[in-house]
Amino acid sequence: MNMILEQLHIDLVEPMSLPSLAKSLYVIVIIDEYSCM
């Protein structure tokens, strides 16, 4: 779980590191992971 949070933090620090669509899908997956817990 810490790895996911670290990756999310990196993405927030470097917002241009991923295309907008890929980032949107990534965030949706993160939210979905949290709702399953």
Secondary structure in CASP SS format (residue, H / E / C, confidence):
PFRMAT SS
TARGET T0000
AUTHOR 0000-0000-0000
METHOD secondary structure of the structure
MODEL  1
M C 1.00
N H 1.00
M H 1.00
I H 1.00
L H 1.00
E H 1.00
Q H 1.00
L H 1.00
H H 1.00
I H 1.00
D H 1.00
L H 1.00
V H 1.00
E C 1.00
P H 1.00
M H 1.00
S H 1.00
L C 1.00
P C 1.00
S H 1.00
L H 1.00
A H 1.00
K H 1.00
S H 1.00
L H 1.00
Y H 1.00
V H 1.00
I H 1.00
V H 1.00
I H 1.00
I H 1.00
D H 1.00
E H 1.00
Y H 1.00
S H 1.00
C H 1.00
M C 1.00
END
